Amino acid sequence: MSLSPAFLDELRMRTSLSTLIGRTVKVTKAGREYKACCPFHNEKTPSFTINDEKGFYHCFGCGAHGDAIRWMTDQRGLPFMEAVKELAATAGMDVPAPDPHMAKRAEKAKGLHDVMVAAQALFEEQLGGIEGAEARDYLKRRGISEATRRAFGFGYSADSNGKLKGALTEFGEPMLIEAGLLIDPDASEGEKARKRESYDRFRGRLMLPIRDIRGRVIAFGGRILGQGEPKYLNSPDTPLFDKGRTLYNIDRASPASRQSGRVIVVEGYMDVIALAQAGFGEAVAPLGTALTEHQIQRLWKMVDVPILCFDGDAAGQKAAIRAATRALPLLRPGMSLAFATLPAGQDPDDLIRAEGPVAMEKVLSVAEPLVERLWAHEQNAVPLDTPEQRAALKQRLGAITDAIAHPDVRAHYVQIFRQRYDALFFARQASGGGPRHQRGGGARQGWQRDRRGNWKPPLPPVGSEARAIGVSGMEQRLLRAVLASLLRHPEQIMLHREMLSALHIGDSALAGLLRAMVTASFTQETVETEGLLTILGQGEVYNMAKGMLRADTFTFTPNRMTADSGRVSRDLEEAIRVMAQGPELETALAEATRRAKEDLNEETFAEQQRVHRMKMDHDRRLAELAQSEDIV
């Protein structure tokens, strides 16, 4: 039985070599690799290294070298197929059924590698010949040094339909077509079409080899030198090349990333080359497509937080958001993306030519975390002047968090977005006057975060007291709706216990009901509606609670509470926070007004106006919540 190279590569990728070897040998972390005393010869000082990223081990003492399969055969003594089956079972893969054609296909893959080596040699030769003069001039104009030219394997494809075909006749047309080097014009028309001659795919182009992680040429990219489309042309998908699973320069960037501790993802070949020539050897690029899930996973094998550095124009930023969105379901603790934005109208080569590598390093040093980029994008997507537009922002943020599969990561995104949403609309600075002046969600003057990370308004001065809530009609309506909802869904009490405990309620009956709820959440493992009523006993508070449970009594988001406990929790938290902010803002406004009267100057007037605007925003939101159709 013969297995396909694709299957074996996937098996190696899914196998953690350090974990496999660590089952029988003591291994220790050494930078991005692992070390151990070699199991193949006696030694006291470790010279056996394990590289998970490349998937091989190597002993500098005895020369032992291999991958996961070789480890199973050489160290464990298993036959090849038994080794593959054991590794596949651990990796959750099914071993393909015997296929008599597999051996032939494996041989063909070897032949295709030989074809690509020959093609690369031909392209390099043509770049140095008479036909390559225009390509050499282009490289000179772009400032590509001779060392860079050799390192990246620049070549040239003659402007001819059959130059390559004629030079590589030894491999035969079918193999050249399968390698993506020739185009068969009849391939899509079937046997009914008259047979036409195949011809070279790359003609009159500056050529760049695309290599796999092992440094083997698997495809080519060609840039047109004169007029014509497309500007860049890549090899088609072949048995060797899958553009959605390959990153340009991965073979060189991988070792460079171990030195720098980072990976830079840019838009194209020439961006990578410009960065490498300027000293940034850890750059890679997707191959004419948006960054794929597999490419993101490949990047995470190199570093925990790759930096995506796309152009500052609309197309570049759109590509960045596509990558961010695609990464959401894959996020896990420690693994994320960062985003560095180039100045508008400049690519890495432009910036480095104009201002040098230091300017590029500065751009990279201020890369935004993924959460910052997503927040900024959604916040700036549309105006946020009306309740409907603000609600749409909240909905878009919810869609982002819903896409995150890992529960812990999702919970942190939910918390951060909620805090920034509240701070944006309920704690705006006086200078802004509106949400569009508050982009970024930074710290507000006079506002601080509490222990849970929520924004809190300025504390009233010592000796003053904020009034109790539940006095005005709006507050009374919202408070009663919240309490009625908590009675019907008591599992929510513990989730909001800290904020509920801090509420100062003027109505003694409502205060008593809330106190009983919070106390029960501390003393009982599970709080249920009937249990709460039992605790209340008979009397005014009990009768009020029974009245709140009547079907015709209004409550807070009753239907959504049954369908989505997470949404209920968020809605309740917002309502409770708004109620708590009202008295505090009134106290802060009174104090700011007092100071302005005592010493009226520009600073005290601005402070009084700032708090006044915050109070107006709060009152507006209170009215929106209290008059919402969700309270029925």
C-alpha positions as CSV (number, residue, x, y, z in Angstrom):
1,M,0.0,0.0,0.0
2,S,1.2,3.5,-0.9
3,L,0.1,6.7,0.8
4,S,-0.2,10.1,-0.9
5,P,2.3,12.8,0.0
6,A,-0.6,15.0,0.9
7,F,-1.9,12.5,3.5
8,L,1.6,12.0,5.1
9,D,2.2,15.8,5.2
10,E,-1.1,16.3,6.9
11,L,-0.3,13.5,9.4
12,R,3.1,15.1,10.2
13,M,1.5,18.5,10.6
14,R,-1.1,17.2,13.1
15,T,1.5,15.4,15.2
16,S,3.3,17.3,17.9
17,L,6.7,15.8,17.7
18,S,7.9,17.1,21.1
19,T,4.8,15.5,22.7
20,L,5.4,12.2,20.8
21,I,9.1,12.0,21.8
22,G,8.4,13.3,25.3
23,R,6.4,10.1,26.0
24,T,9.6,8.1,26.3
25,V,12.3,10.7,26.5
26,K,12.6,13.7,28.9
27,V,12.6,16.8,26.8
28,T,13.1,20.4,27.9
29,K,12.1,23.7,26.2
30,A,14.9,25.6,24.6
31,G,13.6,28.7,22.9
32,R,11.3,27.7,20.2
33,E,12.7,24.2,20.1
34,Y,13.1,21.3,22.6
35,K,16.3,19.5,23.7
36,A,16.9,16.1,25.1
37,C,19.7,13.5,25.6
38,C,19.8,11.5,22.4
39,P,18.0,8.2,22.6
40,F,20.1,6.8,19.8
41,H,23.5,7.0,21.5
42,N,24.8,7.5,25.0
43,E,25.4,11.1,26.0
44,K,25.2,13.2,29.2
45,T,25.0,16.7,27.5
46,P,21.8,17.1,25.4
47,S,22.6,17.4,21.7
48,F,19.2,16.1,20.4
49,T,16.9,18.9,19.2
50,I,13.2,18.7,18.3
51,N,11.6,21.3,16.0
52,D,7.8,21.2,16.2
53,E,7.4,23.9,13.6
54,K,9.4,22.0,10.9
55,G,8.4,18.6,12.2
56,F,11.8,17.0,12.6
57,Y,14.4,15.9,15.2
58,H,18.1,16.0,14.8
59,C,21.1,14.9,16.9
60,F,24.3,16.9,16.5
61,G,26.2,14.1,18.1
62,C,25.3,11.0,16.1
63,G,23.5,12.5,13.2
64,A,20.1,10.9,13.9
65,H,17.5,12.7,11.9
66,G,13.8,12.2,11.0
67,D,10.2,13.1,11.4
68,A,7.4,11.6,13.5
69,I,7.1,8.5,11.3
70,R,10.8,7.9,11.3
71,W,10.8,8.2,15.1
72,M,8.1,5.4,15.3
73,T,10.1,3.1,13.0
74,D,13.6,3.8,14.2
75,Q,13.0,4.3,18.0
76,R,9.9,2.2,18.5
77,G,10.8,-0.4,15.9
78,L,7.4,-0.4,14.2
79,P,6.8,-1.2,10.5
80,F,6.0,1.8,8.4
81,M,2.3,1.2,8.0
82,E,1.9,0.3,11.7
83,A,3.7,3.6,12.6
84,V,1.4,5.6,10.3
85,K,-1.8,3.9,11.7
86,E,-0.8,4.6,15.3
87,L,0.0,8.2,14.6
88,A,-3.2,8.6,12.5
89,A,-5.3,7.2,15.3
90,T,-3.8,9.7,17.8
91,A,-4.3,12.6,15.3
92,G,-8.0,11.5,14.6
93,M,-7.3,10.8,10.9
94,D,-8.4,7.8,8.8
95,V,-5.8,6.0,6.9
96,P,-6.8,5.8,3.2
97,A,-7.8,2.4,1.9
98,P,-5.3,0.7,-0.3
99,D,-5.1,2.3,-3.7
100,P,-3.1,0.7,-6.5
101,H,-2.6,4.0,-8.1
102,M,-1.0,5.7,-5.1
103,A,2.5,4.4,-5.7
104,K,2.3,5.8,-9.3
105,R,1.1,9.1,-8.0
106,A,3.9,9.3,-5.4
107,E,6.4,8.8,-8.2
108,K,4.7,11.5,-10.2
109,A,5.1,13.9,-7.3
110,K,8.8,13.2,-7.2
111,G,8.8,13.9,-10.9
112,L,7.0,17.2,-10.5
113,H,9.6,18.4,-8.0
114,D,12.3,17.6,-10.6
115,V,10.3,19.6,-13.2
116,M,10.1,22.6,-10.9
117,V,13.9,22.5,-10.2
118,A,14.6,22.4,-13.9
119,A,12.2,25.3,-14.6
120,Q,13.8,27.4,-11.9
121,A,17.2,26.8,-13.4
122,L,15.9,27.8,-16.8
123,F,14.3,31.0,-15.5
124,E,17.5,32.0,-13.7
125,E,19.6,31.4,-16.8
126,Q,17.2,33.5,-18.9
127,L,17.4,36.4,-16.5
128,G,21.2,36.5,-16.9
129,G,21.0,36.3,-20.7
130,I,20.2,38.7,-23.5
131,E,16.5,38.3,-23.1
132,G,16.6,39.2,-19.4
133,A,17.9,42.7,-19.9
134,E,14.6,44.4,-19.3
135,A,14.0,42.3,-16.2
136,R,17.4,43.2,-14.9
137,D,16.7,46.9,-15.5
138,Y,13.4,46.6,-13.6
139,L,15.2,45.0,-10.6
140,K,17.8,47.8,-10.7
141,R,15.1,50.4,-10.7
142,R,13.4,48.8,-7.7
143,G,16.7,48.8,-5.8
144,I,16.9,45.0,-5.6
145,S,20.5,44.1,-4.8
146,E,22.4,41.2,-6.3
147,A,22.4,39.4,-3.0
148,T,18.6,39.7,-2.7
149,R,18.2,38.6,-6.3
150,R,20.1,35.4,-5.6
151,A,18.5,34.7,-2.2
152,F,15.0,34.9,-3.6
153,G,15.8,33.1,-6.9
154,F,14.7,35.8,-9.3
155,G,14.3,34.6,-12.9
156,Y,12.8,35.6,-16.2
157,S,10.4,33.8,-18.6
158,A,11.0,34.6,-22.2
159,D,8.2,36.2,-24.2
160,S,7.6,33.1,-26.2
161,N,4.9,30.5,-26.5
162,G,7.3,27.5,-26.5
163,K,10.7,28.5,-25.0
164,L,10.1,26.5,-21.7
165,K,8.3,23.7,-23.5
166,G,11.2,23.2,-25.9
167,A,13.8,23.4,-23.1
168,L,12.1,20.8,-20.9
169,T,11.0,18.2,-23.5
170,E,12.6,15.4,-21.4
171,F,9.7,15.6,-18.9
172,G,7.0,15.4,-21.5
173,E,4.0,17.7,-22.1
174,P,1.6,15.9,-19.7
175,M,3.9,16.5,-16.7
176,L,4.7,20.1,-17.7
177,I,0.9,20.7,-17.9
178,E,0.3,19.1,-14.5
179,A,3.1,21.2,-13.0
180,G,1.3,24.3,-14.2
181,L,4.1,25.3,-16.5
182,L,2.2,24.7,-19.7
183,I,-1.4,25.6,-20.6
184,D,-3.5,23.0,-22.5
185,P,-6.0,25.1,-24.5
186,D,-8.3,22.1,-25.0
187,A,-8.4,21.0,-21.4
188,S,-11.8,22.6,-20.8
189,E,-13.4,21.6,-24.1
190,G,-13.0,17.8,-24.0
191,E,-12.2,15.4,-26.8
192,K,-14.7,17.0,-29.2
193,A,-12.4,20.0,-29.8
194,R,-9.7,19.9,-32.4
195,K,-6.3,19.3,-30.6
196,R,-4.4,22.5,-30.3
197,E,-0.8,22.9,-29.2
198,S,0.0,23.6,-25.5
199,Y,2.0,26.7,-24.7
200,D,4.0,28.3,-21.9
201,R,2.0,29.7,-19.1
202,F,4.5,32.4,-18.1
203,R,5.7,34.6,-21.0
204,G,7.7,37.9,-20.7
205,R,7.5,38.0,-16.9
206,L,9.9,38.5,-14.0
207,M,9.8,35.1,-12.2
208,L,9.8,34.3,-8.5
209,P,9.9,30.7,-7.2
210,I,7.3,29.8,-4.5
211,R,8.8,27.4,-2.0
212,D,7.3,25.1,0.6
213,I,8.4,25.0,4.3
214,R,11.3,22.7,3.2
215,G,12.5,25.1,0.6
216,R,11.4,23.1,-2.4
217,V,10.1,25.0,-5.4
218,I,6.4,24.1,-5.8
219,A,5.1,26.9,-7.9
220,F,5.9,30.3,-9.5
221,G,4.7,33.8,-9.5
222,G,5.4,36.1,-12.5
223,R,5.2,39.9,-12.8
224,I,4.5,41.4,-16.1
225,L,7.2,43.9,-17.2
226,G,5.3,45.8,-19.9
227,Q,1.7,46.4,-20.5
228,G,-0.7,43.6,-19.9
229,E,-3.0,41.8,-17.4
230,P,-2.8,40.3,-14.9
231,K,0.0,42.2,-13.3
232,Y,0.9,39.2,-11.2
233,L,0.3,35.6,-12.4
234,N,0.6,32.6,-10.1
235,S,0.8,28.9,-10.9
236,P,-2.5,27.2,-10.8
237,D,-3.2,24.6,-8.0
238,T,-1.3,21.4,-8.7
239,P,-0.5,18.3,-6.8
240,L,2.4,20.3,-5.3
241,F,0.8,23.7,-4.8
242,D,-2.4,24.8,-3.0
243,K,-2.4,28.6,-2.8
244,G,-4.8,28.6,0.2
245,R,-2.4,26.5,2.2
246,T,0.9,28.2,1.2
247,L,2.6,31.4,2.3
248,Y,5.2,33.1,0.2
249,N,8.7,33.1,1.8
250,I,7.6,30.6,4.5
251,D,10.9,28.7,4.2
252,R,13.0,31.8,5.0
253,A,10.6,33.6,7.4
254,S,10.3,30.5,9.6
255,P,13.9,30.5,10.9
256,A,14.0,34.3,10.9
257,S,10.9,34.4,13.1
258,R,12.7,32.4,15.8
259,Q,15.3,35.2,16.0
260,S,12.9,38.1,15.9
261,G,10.0,36.6,17.8
262,R,7.5,37.8,15.2
263,V,6.0,37.3,11.8
264,I,4.9,40.1,9.5
265,V,2.2,39.4,7.0
266,V,2.1,41.7,4.0
267,E,0.1,41.8,0.8
268,G,2.5,40.6,-2.0
269,Y,5.9,39.3,-3.2
270,M,7.6,42.6,-3.6
271,D,6.5,43.7,-0.1
272,V,8.2,40.7,1.3
273,I,11.3,41.2,-0.7
274,A,11.6,44.9,0.2
275,L,11.2,44.1,3.9
276,A,13.8,41.3,3.7
277,Q,16.3,43.5,2.0
278,A,15.8,46.1,4.8
279,G,16.5,43.5,7.5
280,F,12.9,42.2,8.2
281,G,13.5,38.6,7.2
282,E,10.4,37.3,9.0
283,A,7.9,38.6,6.4
284,V,5.4,36.4,4.4
285,A,2.5,37.0,2.1
286,P,-0.6,35.2,0.9
287,L,-0.7,34.3,-2.8
288,G,-3.3,36.5,-4.4
289,T,-6.1,35.5,-2.1
290,A,-7.5,36.6,1.3
291,L,-5.7,35.1,4.3
292,T,-7.2,31.6,4.8
293,E,-7.9,29.6,8.0
294,H,-5.1,27.2,7.1
295,Q,-2.6,30.1,6.6
296,I,-3.6,31.6,9.9
297,Q,-3.0,28.2,11.6
298,R,0.3,28.0,9.8
299,L,1.3,31.4,11.2
300,W,0.4,30.4,14.7
301,K,2.9,27.6,14.5
302,M,5.6,30.3,14.1
303,V,4.4,32.9,16.6
304,D,1.4,33.4,18.9
305,V,0.5,36.9,17.5
306,P,1.4,37.5,13.8
307,I,1.4,41.1,12.7
308,L,-0.8,41.8,9.6
309,C,0.7,44.9,7.9
310,F,-1.5,45.9,4.9
311,D,-1.7,49.1,2.9
312,G,-3.5,52.0,4.5
313,D,-5.9,52.4,1.5
314,A,-9.4,51.1,1.5
315,A,-8.5,47.8,-0.2
316,G,-5.8,47.1,2.3
317,Q,-8.0,47.8,5.3
318,K,-10.8,45.7,3.8
319,A,-8.3,42.8,3.5
320,A,-7.3,43.3,7.1
321,I,-10.9,43.1,8.3
322,R,-11.5,40.0,6.2
323,A,-8.6,38.3,7.9
324,A,-9.8,39.4,11.3
325,T,-13.2,38.0,10.7
326,R,-11.8,34.7,9.4
327,A,-9.7,34.3,12.5
328,L,-12.6,34.7,15.0
329,P,-13.7,31.0,15.1
330,L,-10.0,29.9,15.4
331,L,-9.1,32.2,18.4
332,R,-7.8,30.4,21.5
333,P,-6.0,31.5,24.6
334,G,-2.8,33.3,23.7
335,M,-3.3,33.0,19.9
336,S,-4.5,36.1,18.1
337,L,-3.6,38.7,15.4
338,A,-2.2,42.2,15.5
339,F,-2.6,44.9,12.9
340,A,-0.1,47.5,11.7
341,T,-1.3,50.1,9.2
342,L,1.0,51.7,6.7
343,P,0.6,55.4,5.8
344,A,-2.0,56.0,3.2
345,G,-0.7,55.6,-0.3
346,Q,2.5,53.7,0.8
347,D,3.5,50.1,0.7
348,P,6.5,48.8,2.7
349,D,8.9,49.5,-0.2
350,D,7.7,53.1,-0.5
351,L,8.0,53.7,3.3
352,I,11.5,52.2,3.6
353,R,12.7,54.1,0.5
354,A,11.4,57.4,1.9
355,E,12.2,57.1,5.6
356,G,14.3,54.0,6.1
357,P,13.8,50.8,8.1
358,V,13.3,52.8,11.3
359,A,10.0,54.1,10.0
360,M,8.9,50.6,9.2
361,E,9.9,49.4,12.7
362,K,7.8,52.3,14.2
363,V,4.7,51.2,12.2
364,L,5.2,47.6,13.5
365,S,5.8,48.7,17.1
366,V,2.3,50.3,17.4
367,A,0.4,47.4,15.9
368,E,-3.2,47.1,17.3
369,P,-4.5,44.0,19.0
370,L,-7.3,42.2,17.2
371,V,-9.9,43.5,19.6
372,E,-8.9,47.1,19.0
373,R,-9.1,46.7,15.3
374,L,-12.6,45.1,15.4
375,W,-13.9,47.8,17.8
376,A,-12.5,50.6,15.7
377,H,-13.9,49.2,12.5
378,E,-17.4,48.7,13.8
379,Q,-17.5,52.0,15.6
380,N,-16.5,53.9,12.5
381,A,-18.6,51.9,10.0
382,V,-21.6,54.2,10.1
383,P,-22.8,57.3,12.1
384,L,-23.9,56.7,15.6
385,D,-26.3,59.6,16.1
386,T,-29.6,57.8,16.5
387,P,-30.8,55.1,18.8
388,E,-31.3,52.8,15.9
389,Q,-27.7,53.3,14.7
390,R,-26.4,52.7,18.2
391,A,-28.5,49.5,18.5
392,A,-27.1,48.4,15.2
393,L,-23.5,48.8,16.6
394,K,-24.5,46.7,19.5
395,Q,-25.9,44.0,17.2
396,R,-22.7,44.0,15.0
397,L,-20.5,43.6,18.1
398,G,-22.7,40.7,19.2
399,A,-22.2,39.0,15.8
400,I,-18.5,39.3,16.3
401,T,-18.5,37.7,19.8
402,D,-20.9,35.0,18.6
403,A,-18.4,33.9,16.0
404,I,-15.7,33.2,18.6
405,A,-15.8,29.5,19.4
406,H,-13.6,29.4,22.5
407,P,-15.8,30.2,25.5
408,D,-13.1,32.0,27.6
409,V,-11.9,34.2,24.7
410,R,-15.5,35.0,23.8
411,A,-16.3,36.0,27.4
412,H,-13.5,38.5,27.4
413,Y,-14.5,40.0,24.1
414,V,-18.1,40.3,25.4
415,Q,-16.9,42.1,28.5
416,I,-14.6,44.5,26.6
417,F,-17.2,45.4,24.0
418,R,-19.8,46.0,26.6
419,Q,-17.6,48.3,28.7
420,R,-16.6,50.3,25.6
421,Y,-20.2,50.6,24.4
422,D,-21.4,51.9,27.7
423,A,-18.5,54.3,28.0
424,L,-19.1,55.6,24.5
425,F,-22.7,56.5,25.0
426,F,-23.0,57.0,28.8
427,A,-19.7,58.7,29.7
428,R,-18.8,61.1,26.9
429,Q,-16.5,64.0,27.4
430,A,-17.7,67.5,27.2
431,S,-15.4,68.3,24.3
432,G,-17.1,65.7,22.1
433,G,-20.7,66.4,22.3
434,G,-21.4,63.2,20.4
435,P,-20.2,59.7,19.9
436,R,-18.3,60.5,16.7
437,H,-15.8,62.5,18.8
438,Q,-15.2,59.6,21.1
439,R,-13.8,57.0,18.7
440,G,-11.3,54.7,20.4
441,G,-13.0,54.3,23.8
442,G,-10.0,55.7,25.7
443,A,-10.1,56.8,29.3
444,R,-12.6,59.6,30.2
445,Q,-11.5,62.5,32.3
446,G,-12.6,62.0,35.9
447,W,-14.0,58.5,35.2
448,Q,-12.4,55.4,36.6
449,R,-12.8,51.6,36.2
450,D,-14.1,49.7,39.1
451,R,-12.8,46.2,40.2
452,R,-14.8,44.6,37.4
453,G,-13.4,46.9,34.8
454,N,-16.6,48.9,34.3
455,W,-16.5,52.7,33.8
456,K,-17.7,54.6,36.9
457,P,-18.5,58.3,37.0
458,P,-16.6,60.7,39.4
459,L,-17.3,59.9,43.0
460,P,-19.2,62.6,44.9
461,P,-17.1,64.6,47.4
462,V,-16.7,63.3,50.9
463,G,-19.6,64.3,53.1
464,S,-22.2,64.4,50.3
465,E,-24.8,61.7,49.6
466,A,-26.3,60.7,46.3
467,R,-30.1,60.5,46.3
468,A,-31.8,57.1,46.3
469,I,-33.1,55.7,43.1
470,G,-36.7,54.8,42.4
471,V,-38.1,58.2,43.0
472,S,-38.9,59.5,39.5
473,G,-41.4,57.8,37.3
474,M,-38.9,56.6,34.7
475,E,-36.6,55.1,37.4
476,Q,-39.5,53.5,39.2
477,R,-40.8,51.9,36.1
478,L,-37.4,50.5,35.1
479,L,-36.6,49.4,38.6
480,R,-39.8,47.5,39.0
481,A,-39.4,45.8,35.6
482,V,-35.9,44.7,36.5
483,L,-37.0,43.3,39.9
484,A,-40.0,41.5,38.3
485,S,-37.6,39.9,35.8
486,L,-35.3,38.8,38.5
487,L,-38.2,37.2,40.4
488,R,-39.2,35.3,37.3
489,H,-35.6,34.3,36.4
490,P,-33.8,34.2,39.8
491,E,-30.7,32.5,38.3
492,Q,-29.8,36.0,37.1
493,I,-29.5,37.4,40.6
494,M,-26.1,36.0,41.3
495,L,-24.7,37.1,37.9
496,H,-25.5,40.8,38.8
497,R,-25.2,40.5,42.6
498,E,-22.3,43.0,43.0
499,M,-24.1,45.8,41.1
500,L,-27.4,45.0,42.7
501,S,-25.9,45.2,46.2
502,A,-24.6,48.7,45.4
503,L,-28.0,50.1,44.5
504,H,-29.5,52.7,47.0
505,I,-33.3,52.4,46.7
506,G,-35.6,55.0,48.2
507,D,-38.8,52.8,48.2
508,S,-38.6,50.6,51.4
509,A,-40.7,47.8,49.9
510,L,-38.6,47.6,46.7
511,A,-35.4,47.9,48.8
512,G,-36.6,45.0,51.0
513,L,-37.4,42.8,48.0
514,L,-34.0,43.4,46.5
515,R,-32.3,42.8,49.8
516,A,-34.1,39.5,50.2
517,M,-33.0,38.5,46.6
518,V,-29.3,39.3,47.2
519,T,-29.3,37.6,50.6
520,A,-30.8,34.4,49.2
521,S,-28.2,34.3,46.4
522,F,-25.5,34.2,49.2
523,T,-27.2,31.6,51.4
524,Q,-28.7,29.3,48.9
525,E,-26.9,27.2,46.2
526,T,-29.8,27.5,43.8
527,V,-32.3,30.4,44.0
528,E,-35.8,29.6,42.8
529,T,-38.9,31.8,42.6
530,E,-41.0,29.8,45.1
531,G,-38.0,29.8,47.5
532,L,-37.8,33.6,47.3
533,L,-41.5,33.9,48.1
534,T,-41.1,31.6,51.1
535,I,-38.3,33.7,52.4
536,L,-40.4,36.9,52.1
537,G,-43.2,35.3,54.2
538,Q,-46.4,37.4,54.5
539,G,-46.7,41.2,54.4
540,E,-46.2,44.1,52.1
541,V,-43.1,42.9,50.3
542,Y,-44.6,39.5,49.8
543,N,-47.8,40.9,48.3
544,M,-45.8,43.2,46.0
545,A,-43.7,40.3,44.8
546,K,-46.8,38.2,44.1
547,G,-48.2,41.1,42.1
548,M,-45.0,41.3,40.0
549,L,-45.5,37.7,39.0
550,R,-48.9,38.2,37.6
551,A,-49.1,37.7,33.8
552,D,-50.2,41.3,33.1
553,T,-47.4,42.9,35.1
554,F,-44.6,44.4,33.1
555,T,-41.1,42.9,33.1
556,F,-37.8,43.4,31.4
557,T,-37.3,41.7,28.0
558,P,-39.7,38.8,29.0
559,N,-39.6,36.9,25.7
560,R,-35.9,37.1,25.2
561,M,-35.3,35.9,28.7
562,T,-36.9,32.6,27.8
563,A,-35.0,32.3,24.6
564,D,-31.5,33.7,25.3
565,S,-30.2,33.9,28.9
566,G,-27.0,35.5,27.7
567,R,-28.9,38.4,26.0
568,V,-31.1,38.7,29.2
569,S,-28.0,39.0,31.3
570,R,-26.6,41.8,29.1
571,D,-29.8,43.7,29.0
572,L,-30.3,43.5,32.8
573,E,-26.7,44.6,33.4
574,E,-27.2,47.6,31.3
575,A,-30.5,48.6,33.0
576,I,-29.0,48.1,36.5
577,R,-25.9,50.2,35.6
578,V,-28.0,53.0,34.2
579,M,-30.1,53.1,37.3
580,A,-27.0,53.2,39.5
581,Q,-25.4,56.0,37.5
582,G,-28.3,58.4,37.8
583,P,-27.9,59.4,41.5
584,E,-24.2,59.5,41.2
585,L,-24.3,61.8,38.2
586,E,-26.7,64.1,39.9
587,T,-24.4,64.4,42.9
588,A,-21.4,65.0,40.6
589,L,-23.4,67.7,38.7
590,A,-24.4,69.5,41.8
591,E,-20.8,69.6,43.0
592,A,-19.5,70.8,39.6
593,T,-22.2,73.5,39.6
594,R,-21.2,74.6,43.2
595,R,-17.6,74.9,42.2
596,A,-18.4,76.9,39.1
597,K,-20.5,79.3,41.1
598,E,-17.8,79.8,43.7
599,D,-15.0,80.3,41.2
600,L,-16.3,80.8,37.7
601,N,-13.5,80.3,35.2
602,E,-12.9,78.4,32.0
603,E,-11.9,75.2,33.7
604,T,-14.8,75.0,36.2
605,F,-17.3,76.0,33.5
606,A,-16.0,73.3,31.2
607,E,-16.2,70.7,34.0
608,Q,-19.8,71.7,34.8
609,Q,-20.8,71.5,31.2
610,R,-19.0,68.1,30.8
611,V,-20.9,66.5,33.7
612,H,-24.1,68.2,32.5
613,R,-23.8,66.5,29.1
614,M,-23.2,63.2,30.7
615,K,-26.3,63.6,32.9
616,M,-28.3,64.4,29.8
617,D,-27.0,61.3,28.0
618,H,-27.9,59.2,31.0
619,D,-31.4,60.6,31.2
620,R,-31.9,60.0,27.5
621,R,-30.8,56.4,27.8
622,L,-32.9,55.9,31.0
623,A,-36.0,57.1,29.0
624,E,-35.1,54.8,26.1
625,L,-34.9,51.8,28.4
626,A,-38.0,52.6,30.5
627,Q,-40.2,53.3,27.5
628,S,-38.8,50.4,25.5
629,E,-41.4,48.0,23.9
630,D,-39.4,45.2,25.6
631,I,-40.9,46.3,29.0
632,V,-44.5,45.1,28.9
